[in-house]
Amino acid sequence: MDNNYVGISQQEMEQAKNIILKINNYYFSKMVGQYQLGTALLASMMCNGHILLESVPGLAKTTAAKTMTEAVNGTFSRIQCTPDLLPSDIVGTQILNYTTNSFETKLGPVYANFVLLDEINRSSAKTQSAMLEVMQEHQVTIANTAYDMPEIFMVVATQNPIEQEGTYLLAEAQLDRFLLKEKLTYPNQEEEFEILNRIENDVFSTKSFVTDISDVKLLQSLTKRVYIDNAIKKYIIAIIDATRHPERFLPPDLAQYVTMGASTRGAIALMEVSKAMALMRGRHYVIPDDVRALIHSVLRHRITLNYAAVADGISEERIIDAIVGAIQTP
């Protein structure tokens, strides 16, 4: 064990368990189904990372982000991306105060705890770059002055995978800035029936909070202190390395579809998310199951497949599953 490791006490574990339970209960009091999305949003928040949601319109992406914000009493901002959206519309600008005859800085809507970037692929490449810079550096620069973002800062970006007209696809380097990428599917008939009932009962009009930002900071602090053994780190590294050299681990009929594997940022993301999953499951140490829990969400946007894969219906998830199956579990 690392000599610098600071353990998590039983009292702290109970605190974390209580906070996580409150957040989950509030989330599922409004959301129906979407369990994977709830887990991914909470994991992103615990790692202070960003998440990209992909689905057709109308599957409660905005509702999910707002519900998670309400639960922790954070500030929420929604930005609707359009082709004419400028970087200054997001990060802010300087405006002239005619009374004092001087310029004043007006911070943009990005300055919040939780920022929903709706249809990020509809904004221009320049605007996307400005937003992604804020995500990476956690600060905005206006007129040569840097303004730090709130300590808790999480971007939830959405994109529609079906409609491509008038959109600007995110580059691989930009996608890599997102801790997770989650794909949403249609609810089943029972879930949709429950959604209609909740709409009829007007459950979404009631807003309250069950924790606050200080509890989120505690969760983030404890997540960093979750113990991960060197054997688990080597397991993560082996998985990431296999995405870069698929020909060594996968049969030729699958390896031929992979053009680029995950970066070191992917390994870091997998480690951080594994720690969050361990804490969510009531443990102060990581096991291989924690590594695999959200592995699709961590790696699906970090593995690039060629056009042949699209033509043959080969998904990133299938490649990831094959790689995980080929790596020996510690």
SEVEXLO-103747 format. One record per atom (N, C-alpha, C): x, y, z. Coordinates in steps of 0.001 Angstrom, whole numbers, padded with zeros to 6 digits, always signed. Example, Ala and Ser with C-alpha at 12.3 -4.5 7.8 and 13.67 -1.06 7.14 Angstrom:
<sites>
+013190-005690+007800 +012300-004500+007800 +013200-003300+007800 +012850-002250+007080 +013670-001060+007140 +012900+000030+007870 
</sites>
This chain:
<sites>
+000845-001204+000000 +000000+000000+000000 +000874+001245+000000 +000448+002279-000752 +001180+003541-000829 +001271+004196+000543 +002499+004638+000905 +002696+005287+002210 +001930+006598+002327 +001603+007210+001155 +000874+008489+001159 -000640+008296+001220 -001086+007053+001208 -002525+006784+001205 -003163+007201+002531 -004216+008002+002409 -004981+008430+003592 -006298+007672+003568 -006492+006810+004557 -007673+005959+004571 -008965+006725+004801 -010082+006028+004567 -011410+006591+004792 -011980+005922+006038 -012386+006729+007010 -012904+006189+008264 -014315+005636+008062 -014755+004830+009019 -016101+004267+008970 -017159+005369+009003 -016898+006425+009774 -017835+007549+009855 -017954+008242+008498 -016824+008424+007834 -016842+009063+006506 -017568+008183+005495 -017392+006867+005601 -018105+005954+004704 -019610+006047+004918 -020021+006168+006170 -021444+006302+006469 -021993+007618+005925 -021190+008688+006060 -021592+009983+005506 -021786+009883+003997 -020802+009279+003329 -020868+009132+001874 -022080+008307+001470 -022321+007208+002181 -023464+006339+001889 -024773+007108+002028 -024872+007916+003055 -026086+008695+003315 -026314+009744+002220 -025250+010447+001819 -025362+011478+000775 -025765+010845-000556 -025089+009751-000907 -025378+009071-002182 -026809+008560-002210 -027272+008013-001080 -028643+007504-000996 -029664+008627-001186 -029419+009770-000552 -030329+010913-000689 -030409+011394-002133 -029232+011510-002779 -029202+011977-004173 -029932+010997-005077 -029653+009705-004912 -030300+008687-005754 -031811+008660-005535 -032235+008769-004298 -033678+008750-004005 -034377+009935-004661 -033749+011117-004589 -034364+012291-005197 -034400+012138-006720 -033296+011652-007282 -033203+011486-008737 -034307+010554-009244 -034462+009400-008566 -035433+008419-009048 -036865+008728-008593 -037022+009751-007751 -038386+010193-007448 -038967+010958-008630 -038091+011424-009506 -038555+012155-010693 -038289+011387-011985 -037120+010747-012059 -036758+010029-013275 -037302+008607-013238 -037720+008125-014404 -038204+006754-014525 -037202+005986-015380 -036751+004842-014865 -035729+004097-015604 -034425+004882-015629 -033716+004814-016761 -032456+005557-016943 -031507+005351-015756 -031395+004093-015291 -030523+003811-014142 -029056+004051-014491 -028674+003646-015703 -027288+003839-016125 -026952+005323-016188 -027906+006137-016667 -027693+007583-016738 -027524+008175-015347 -028359+007748-014399 -028253+008240-013028 -026897+007922-012423 -026422+006692-012637 -025109+006275-012130 -024003+007089-012786 -024111+007297-014102 -023075+008038-014836 -023019+009500-014393 -024182+010116-014202 -024219+011516-013753 -023608+011663-012363 -023947+010733-011464 -023410+010790-010109 -021904+010547-010110 -021450+009592-010916 -020008+009315-011013 -019256+010530-011554 -019828+011197-012567 -019205+012405-013121 -019098+013487-012064 -020165+013649-011278 -020181+014667-010230 -019144+014349-009161 -019016+013079-008792 -018057+012682-007768 -016613+012852-008241 -016408+012775-009546 -015060+012960-010114 -014835+014396-010596 -015874+015236-010466 -015842+016613-010971 -015467+016630-012458 -016077+015689-013189 -015818+015574-014620 -017020+016006-015429 -016918+015841-016742 -017982+016259-017658 -018523+015038-018392 -019761+015141-018823 -020410+013986-019456 -021115+014407-020744 -021019+013556-021750 -021684+013773-023029 -022820+012770-023156 -024035+013272-023417 -025212+012408-023552 -025646+012380-025014 -025856+011186-025522 -026247+011041-026924 -027575+010304-027006 -028555+010948-027619 -029844+010289-027840 -030689+011174-028737 -031764+010597-029219 -032744+011387-029971 -033432+012327-028989 -034080+013393-029467 -034744+014335-028554 -035870+013682-027749 -036128+014260-026572 -037288+013852-025797 -037083+012703-024844 -035822+012379-024506 -035576+011264-023588 -035065+011738-022229 -035427+012966-021853 -035221+013493-020491 -033769+013793-020147 -032967+014157-021128 -031566+014531-020841 -031529+015802-019998 -032299+016805-020420 -032350+018067-019670 -032933+017851-018283 -033996+017076-018206 -034642+016803-016913 -033675+016118-015960 -032905+015179-016471 -031944+014452-015632 -030892+015399-015064 -030370+016283-015916 -029339+017228-015466 -029911+018194-014436 -031119+018691-014669 -031746+019629-013725 -032085+018942-012406 -032528+017699-012477 -032872+016959-011267 -031642+016754-010386 -030513+016392-010996 -029279+016195-010232 -028829+017516-009603 -029003+018621-010328 -028641+019933-009799 -029522+020311-008615 -030826+020083-008768 -031775+020388-007685 -031421+019608-006421 -031039+018355-006587 -030759+017488-005437 -029661+018053-004550 -028653+018712-005169 -027503+019202-004390 -027534+020725-004222 -028671+021334-004613 -028839+022786-004456 -027742+023580-005167 -027396+023141-006373 -026375+023840-007148 -026989+024843-008107 -026156+025675-008708 -026642+026618-009725 -026640+025912-011077 -027683+026167-011864 -027874+025473-013139 -027988+026490-014264 -027370+026153-015382 -027443+027032-016548 -027626+026170-017793 -028541+026578-018655 -028786+025838-019895 -028425+026710-021084 -027614+026175-021975 -027195+026901-023176 -027652+026111-024394 -028515+026718-025188 -028984+026071-026414 -028003+026411-027531 -027312+025405-028029 -026287+025642-029058 -026923+025780-030436 -026488+026792-031152 -026936+027051-032517 -025721+027459-033347 -025792+027384-034686 -024632+027736-035506 -024149+029176-035321 -025048+030094-034921 -024637+031493-034770 -024214+031832-033339 -024126+030837-032463 -023699+031074-031087 -022213+031434-031065 -021880+032523-030401 -020493+032989-030345 -019845+032571-029024 -018501+032452-028999 -017820+032134-027732 -018181+033093-026599 -018331+034400-026936 -018665+035392-025912 -020066+035175-025348 -020966+034527-026125 -022305+034216-025630 -022255+033173-024513 -021168+032411-024470 -021016+031355-023471 -020151+031812-022302 -018944+032306-022611 -017985+032612-021538 -018185+034002-020952 -018767+034928-021733 -018982+036296-021250 -018193+037306-022059 -018363+038565-021736 -017700+039634-022485 -017627+040888-021625 -017072+041946-022190 -017042+043237-021508 -018081+044158-022150 -018816+044865-021296 -019823+045800-021801 -019515+047190-021245 -019878+048193-022016 -019606+049575-021618 -020675+050080-020659 -020236+050551-019499 -021132+051185-018535 -021111+052686-018817 -022215+053200-019357 -022251+054608-019760 -022213+055542-018565 -022620+055072-017412 -022602+055916-016210 -021174+056227-015776 -020350+055175-015757 -018953+055355-015320 -017997+055531-016492 -018533+055354-017698 -017722+055444-018918 -016537+054468-018873 -016817+053264-018384 -015773+052234-018305 -016384+050878-018649 -015506+049947-019003 -015981+048612-019358 -016121+047744-018106 -017199+046955-018072 -017423+046020-016976 -017517+044607-017537 -016997+043662-016790 -017019+042265-017227 -018349+041623-016856 -018953+040995-017846 -020203+040252-017606 -019920+038785-017915 -019894+037965-016865 -019640+036542-017062 -020830+035884-017758 -020529+034918-018606 -021566+034258-019377 -022271+033152-018601 -023231+032487-019236 -024018+031439-018562 -023204+030209-018182 -021975+030116-018692 -021139+028960-018344 -020715+028997-016881 -020832+030162-016252 -020402+030300-014863 -021501+029785-013939 -021515+028457-013754 -022499+027807-012880 -021927+026474-012434 -022582+025849-011448 -022114+024535-010989 -022377+023461-012033 -023564+023529-012633 -023940+022543-013641 -024393+023283-014895 -023750+022972-016007 -024055+023650-017268 -024527+022618-018279 -025729+022817-018797 -026254+021944-019842 -025994+022592-021199 -025173+021943-022004 -024915+022403-023379 -025792+021569-024306 -026948+022103-024644 -027903+021341-025444 -027498+021353-026910 -027393+020155-027490 -027003+019974-028893 -025677+020687-029197 -024642+020275-028491 -023322+020895-028634 -022805+020819-030067 -023209+019798-030805 -022716+019657-032180 -023402+020612-033159 -024332+021442-032656 -024920+022475-033534 -024145+023783-033477 -023261+023923-032494 -022451+025147-032421 -021223+025004-033306 -020656+026128-033720 -019503+026111-034615 -018273+025573-033906 -017273+025212-034692 -016032+024658-034137 -015359+025656-033193 -015441+026943-033512 -014825+027979-032673 -015498+028045-031301 -016819+027973-031300 -017558+028009-030036 -017329+026739-029235 -017287+025601-029929 -016992+024339-029248 -015630+024405-028565 -014646+024953-029252 -013293+025044-028704 -013262+025920-027457 -014001+027041-027490 -014044+027945-026336 -014639+027233-025126 -015703+026477-025363 -016356+025774-024265 -015472+024665-023717 -014842+023930-024615 -014006+022818-024182 -012758+023300-023455 -012309+024498-023782 -011177+025081-023055 -011576+025371-021600 -012788+025898-021423 -013300+026161-020069 -013396+024845-019294 -013858+023791-019963 -013995+022495-019325 -012652+021966-018851 -011619+022163-019650 -010305+021624-019309 -009575+022481-018277 -009598+023794-018475 -008821+024697-017620 -009577+025169-016383 -010906+024989-016379 -011749+025437-015262 -011595+026946-015013 -011460+027685-016099 -011421+029143-015982 -011790+029759-017324 -012260+031007-017281 -012530+031759-018505 -011624+032987-018508 -011222+033391-019687 -010371+034571-019816 -011114+035620-020627 -011337+036766-020004 -012019+037882-020673 -011133+039110-020541 -010756+039685-021675 -009900+040880-021688 -008630+040658-020857 -007972+039538-021112 -006696+039185-020461 -006803+038961-018945 -008012+038840-018428 -008205+038550-017001 -008856+037178-016871 -008259+036331-016036 -008772+034973-015845 -009758+034943-014675 -010860+034255-014879 -011870+034095-013833 -012049+032593-013577 -011778+032172-012347 -011906+030755-012003 -013363+030340-011974 -013622+029126-012459 -014968+028576-012407 -015276+028137-010979 -016551+027908-010657 -016883+027405-009319 -016125+026101-009047 -015863+025831-007772 -015110+024617-007414 -015816+023362-007924 -017134+023344-007816 -017928+022262-008402 -018394+022746-009768 -017852+022167-010834 -018173+022621-012188 -018285+021391-013088 -019488+021164-013576 -019753+019976-014394 -020569+020362-015622 -020091+019947-016785 -020793+020214-018038 -021498+018938-018484 -022786+019082-018775 -023562+017993-019361 -023898+018429-020779 -023225+017831-021764 -023466+018184-023160 -024321+017116-023817 -025177+017532-024719 -026034+016569-025418 -025829+016695-026922 -026058+015587-027612 -026062+015637-029069 -027002+014581-029621 -027569+014893-030780 -028507+014013-031464 -027731+013219-032513 -027674+011885-032400 -026854+011104-033340 -027501+010898-034706 -028793+011217-034811 -029525+010923-036044 -029418+012073-037045 -029745+013269-036582 -029811+014425-037483 -028438+015088-037596 -027856+015061-038792 -026508+015596-038991 -026491+016893-039800 -027628+017266-040392 -027663+018484-041201 -027476+019719-040315 -026530+020581-040679 -026274+021800-039921 -025556+021565-038611 -024812+020469-038520 -024083+020184-037288 -022580+020178-037545 -021806+020302-036465 -020346+020284-036526 -019871+019183-035571 -019435+018067-036129 -019054+016936-035298 -017866+017289-034403 -017918+016838-033173 -016805+017045-032257 -015621+016189-032688 -014442+016793-032686 -013229+016049-033037 -012872+015083-031907 -012049+014076-032251 -011660+013077-031243 -010981+013733-030047 -010128+014739-030303 -009420+015415-029208 -010387+016156-028296 -011490+016639-028852 -012489+017335-028046 -013339+016337-027260 -013677+015221-027897 -014458+014192-027205 -013711+013663-025988 -012379+013618-026097 -011545+013073-025025 -011640+013901-023747 -012115+015152-023848 -012252+016010-022666 -013407+015554-021766 -014328+014783-022330 -015464+014310-021535 -015061+013066-020768 -015349+013073-019481 -015046+011912-018650 -015834+010698-019136 -017129+010914-019433 -018010+009820-019840 -018842+010224-021051 -019221+009223-021819 -020216+009430-022873 -021297+008379-022686 -022520+008848-022482 -023632+007940-022196 -024625+007955-023357 -025078+006778-023760 -026094+006672-024806 -027431+006320-024164 -028458+007072-024507 -029788+006847-023932 -030672+006127-024937 -031481+005215-024444 -032401+004472-025300 -033839+004772-024887 -034779+004365-025729 -036200+004586-025438 -036629+003788-024207 -037556+004331-023409 -038088+003562-022273 -038989+002437-022771 -039162+001407-021938 -040114+000359-022312 -041537+000833-021998 -042534+000015-022300 -043927+000444-022165 -044315+000714-020714 -043818-000117-019786 -044128+000091-018365 -043534+001412-017864 -042300+001678-018277 -041648+002921-017864 -042363+004135-018450 -042772+004017-019707 -043471+005138-020339 -044830+005386-019683 -045489+004315-019248 -046751+004443-018520 -046531+005215-017218 -045434+004891-016496 -045121+005574-015245 -044761+007044-015496 -044082+007319-016621 -043743+008709-016974 -045016+009531-017144 -045980+008977-017864 -047247+009688-018073 -047953+009958-016750 -047916+008975-015851 -048540+009153-014532 -047860+010281-013755 -046531+010329-013811 -045809+011369-013061 -046044+012753-013666 -046164+012794-014976 -046484+014079-015624 -047872+014530-015197 -048820+013592-015174 -050193+013907-014793 -050260+014375-013333 -049417+013775-012474 -049387+014152-011055 -048501+015359-010778 -047905+015903-011842 -047131+017145-011759 -045946+017049-010774 -045252+015905-010827 -044139+015724-009881 -042944+016627-010203 -042856+017071-011458 -041678+017856-011846 -041766+019318-011417 -042942+019745-010998 -043083+021144-010580 -042531+021354-009167 -042466+020256-008358 -041926+020380-006984 -040417+020304-007024 -039782+021324-006500 -038316+021372-006491 -037834+021519-005050 -036896+020693-004693 -036303+020785-003359 -034874+020266-003451 -034166+020355-002362 -032815+019789-002373 -032632+018918-001145 -031830+017876-001310 -031644+016911-000222 -030240+016984+000366 -029308+017579-000380 -027946+017810+000120 -027531+019190-000376 -026264+019528-000222 -025789+020794-000770 -024394+020617-001352 -023850+021718-001855 -022560+021671-002547 -021441+021188-001623 -021530+021495-000334 -020492+021040+000597 -020453+019512+000666 -021629+018868+000529 -021666+017408+000518 -021039+016852-000758 -021231+017563-001862 -020611+017147-003120 -019086+017236-002996 -018602+018303-002369 -017161+018450-002148 -016627+017310-001293 -017402+016903-000290 -016994+015783+000559 -016898+014502-000266 -017911+014252-001099 -017889+013060-001948 -016668+013058-002863 -016364+014216-003442 -015197+014312-004327 -013900+014047-003573 -013816+014583-002365 -012626+014374-001539 -012459+012895-001186 -013562+012237-000822 -013504+010820-000453 -013207+009949-001671 -013739+010324-002835 -013485+009563-004065 -011986+009521-004364 -011324+010653-004179 -009877+010703-004430 -009110+009798-003473 -009681+009592-002271 -008980+008811-001245 -009313+007324-001276 -010176+006909-002188 -010473+005482-002331 -009190+004761-002760 -008889+003654-002108 -007638+002936-002385 -007751+002114-003657 -006730+002216-004499 -006657+001382-005700 -005289+000709-005723 -005298-000598-005718 -004059-001366-005665 -003325-001294-007002 -002019-001513-006947 -001206-001492-008167 -001670-002543-009177 -002177-003664-008675 -002662-004719-009573 -003863-004223-010382 -004721-003412-009750 -005883-002854-010456 -005428-001792-011453 -004433-000996-011065 -003892+000003-011997 -003318-000677-013239 -002605-001777-013035 -002021-002510-014169 -003121-003129-015035 -004226-003512-014406 -005385-004035-015140 -005972-002956-016047 -006100-001742-015499 -006597-000603-016286 -005655-000309-017453 -004358-000291-017173 -003358-000007-018205 -003398-001067-019305 -003589-002329-018906 -003653-003419-019889 -004850-003242-020825 -005984-002824-020265 -007183-002596-021089 -006945-001446-022062 -006380-000347-021567 -006121+000814-022421 -005114+000461-023517 -004065-000275-023140 -003049-000669-024120 -003642-001561-025197 -004582-002401-024816 -005221-003302-025786 -006043-002534-026817 -006588-001373-026423 -007339-000566-027397 -006398+000030-028449 -005124+000207-028074 -004134+000772-029007 -003515-000294-029905 -003504-001530-029419 -002909-002639-030176 -003904-003793-030261 -005054-003552-030873 -006105-004582-030888 -005679-005868-031593 -004732-005752-032532 -004305-006941-033278 -003643-007985-032369 -003170-007549-031192 -002525-008488-030263 -003534-009232-029393 -004748-008703-029284 -005709-009252-028332 -007008-009726-028972 -007345-009163-030122 -008619-009488-030756 -008414-010338-031999 -009409-011120-032368 -009325-011846-033638 -009273-010850-034804 -008618-011215-035905 -008459-010275-037034 -009761-009674-037546 -010873-010450-037481 -012135-009937-038007 -012697-008787-037176 -012217-008632-035919 -012623-007501-035091 -011550-006417-035049 -010293-006822-034961 -009176-005871-034853 -009106-004938-036060 -009562-005395-037220 -009466-004598-038447 -010305-003317-038389 -011271-003263-037470 -012173-002115-037424 -011630-000949-036590 -010626-001186-035767 -010130-000157-034846 -009015+000643-035505 -009187+001966-035565 -008152+002824-036150 -007357+003588-035092 -007953+003824-033921 -007238+004535-032868 -007776+004123-031509 -006853+003959-030552 -007241+003547-029217 -007321+004712-028250 -007484+004394-026975 -007664+005412-025936 -006333+006037-025541 -006406+007288-025108 -005213+008030-024671 -004958+007780-023192 -003882+008390-022687 -003589+008297-021254 -004711+008929-020439 -005364+009953-020997 -006506+010552-020303 -007606+009512-020094 -007705+008562-021021 -008678+007481-020874 -008354+006590-019685 -007053+006322-019474 -006636+005515-018326 -006936+006246-017018 -006655+007550-016998 -006928+008360-015801 -008434+008362-015511 -009231+008546-016579 -010691+008571-016412 -011195+007241-015871 -010664+006139-016389 -011106+004816-015939 -010765+004599-014467 -009598+005081-014046 -009215+004961-012640 -010131+005803-011753 -010392+007050-012148 -011222+007937-011335 -012651+007412-011219 -013199+006956-012333 -014573+006439-012322 -014654+005154-011501 -013610+004327-011557 -013575+003097-010753 -013632+003425-009264 -012921+004473-008865 -012952+004893-007457 -014352+005367-007060 -014991+006135-007953 -016350+006616-007675 -017318+005445-007540 -017169+004444-008417 -018052+003280-008359 -017854+002505-007059 -016604+002382-006614 -016323+001687-005361 -017015+002389-004194 -016913+003716-004162 -017535+004484-003080 -019050+004377-003149 -019612+004394-004340 -021064+004252-004502 -021541+002891-003996 -020669+001903-004095 -021023+000550-003676 -020639+000274-002226 -020206+001336-001522 -019955+001208-000095 -018601+000640+000278 -017617+000762-000641 -016274+000267-000352 -015245+001380-000419 -014142+001232+000326 -013072+002230+000298 -011897+001748-000545 -012130+000696-001338 -011081+000160-002216 -011729-000303-003522 -010927-000329-004587 -011425-000670-005918 -011202-002150-006205 -012208-002793-006807 -012073-004170-007287 -012304-004163-008809 -011954-005241-009522 -012125-005260-010987 -013543-004958-011464 -014547-005356-010694 -015937-005070-011085 -016197-003567-011175 -015530-002786-010340 -015686-001329-010384 -015094-000763-011673 -013993-001371-012120 -013357-000935-013368 -014287-001185-014550 -014976-002322-014517 -015827-002704-015644 -017212-002066-015605 -017604-001495-014465 -018980-001015-014272 -019412+000002-015323 -018582+001006-015579 -018925+002056-016554 -017898+002105-017692 -017326+000955-018004 -016237+000947-018986 -016711+001359-020384 -017956+001032-020730 -018497+001488-022024 -018543+003014-022059 -019025+003611-020972 -019175+005072-020909 -017820+005775-020946 -016794+005142-020360 -015463+005751-020322 -014766+005648-021670 -014949+004526-022378 -014119+004253-023563 -014828+004403-024909 -016170+004429-024938 -016847+004409-026236 -016506+005621-027104 -016191+006776-026491 -015838+007954-027284 -014325+008129-027416 -013571+007152-026895 -012110+007228-026978 -011536+006175-027921 -012403+005339-028470 -011984+004352-029457 -012574+004758-030807 -011730+004892-031804 -012186+005316-033134 -012253+004110-034058 -013422+003894-034649 -013610+002808-035608 -013657+003358-037019 -013329+002535-037999 -013321+002982-039388 -014716+002869-040015 -014799+003289-041276 -016099+003279-041958 -016609+001860-042182 -015693+000905-042285 -016112-000489-042456 -016909-000973-041251 -016542-000498-040065 -017267-000878-038855 -018704-000371-038911 -018870+000865-039378 -020216+001437-039509 -021035+000624-040506 -020400+000290-041629 -021093-000473-042673 -021483-001865-042198 -020630-002465-041366 -020883-003834-040900 -021635-003887-039575 -021999-002710-039040 -022765-002667-037801 -021973-003058-036569 -020680-002795-036579 -019819-003100-035427 -019769-001869-034523 -020134-002029-033271 -020176-000902-032335 -018922-000853-031473 -018701+000318-030875 -017576+000468-029941 -017748-000464-028747 -018998-000627-028308 -019266-001480-027151 -018850-002929-027406 -019051-003396-028621 -018657-004777-028945 -017133-004921-028884 -016423-003922-029384 -014947-003947-029341 -014470-003914-027887 -015088-003045-027083 -014693-002914-025671 -014913-004235-024942 -016070-004868-025157 -016366-006138-024496 -015358-007212-024893 -014983-007219-026171 -014013-008219-026645 -012649-007984-026004 -012262-006713-025855 -010973-006393-025241 -010968-006791-023767 -012037-006430-023038 -012122-006773-021624 -012089-008282-021433 -012756-008997-022340 -012763-010459-022269 -011394-011069-022534 -010552-010338-023259 -009222-010864-023607 -008169-010557-022551 -008478-009639-021621 -007509-009259-020597 -007772-010066-019327 -006702-010611-018780 -006830-011407-017553 -007196-010529-016365 -008230-010940-015635 -008665-010195-014448 -007749-010501-013261 -007275-009480-012558 -006385-009719-011416 -007131-010356-010235 
</sites>
